[in-house]
Amino acid sequence: NLLLSLVTCFQLATLNAQELLSQADALYDAGDLKSVLQSAELYAQQFKADPKSYEAAWKASRSYRQYANDSKEAEVEGWKDICK
């Protein structure tokens, strides 16, 4: 019973991680500035929960870079601070 409970918890954690990454992927794919930032925050949240997640790490980096580039290109107020 204990083993079954542990396996179920692990499966839920994996499912939740995959759901979070899928949500972040959809936000990134939306492509607008707000969605890209939201995706970066979700990827970072997943990386914080699982520091060994290579996927969450590189996708967070990609999203933050894209957010900075898009902010600069659109000359968003405060873009210089965003790009630091």
C-alpha positions, 0 to 999 in steps of 0.5 A: 500500500505504501509503495502504491501511494509513493508510485501514485505521488510520483506519477502525479508529480510527473504529470503536473510537471508535464502539464506545467511545461505544456502550459508554458510551451503554449504561452511561448508559442503564443508569441506576444510579450506578456505570454512569453514572460509568463512562459518564462516564469512557469519554466523557472517555477518548474526548474525551481521545483526540479533543478535537474530539469534540463528542459525547464532550464533551457526553455526558461533561458530561451523565454527570458532572452526572447522577452528581453529581445522583444522588449528592446525591439518594441522599445517597451518602457524600461527595456534597458532594465529588462535587458540587463 
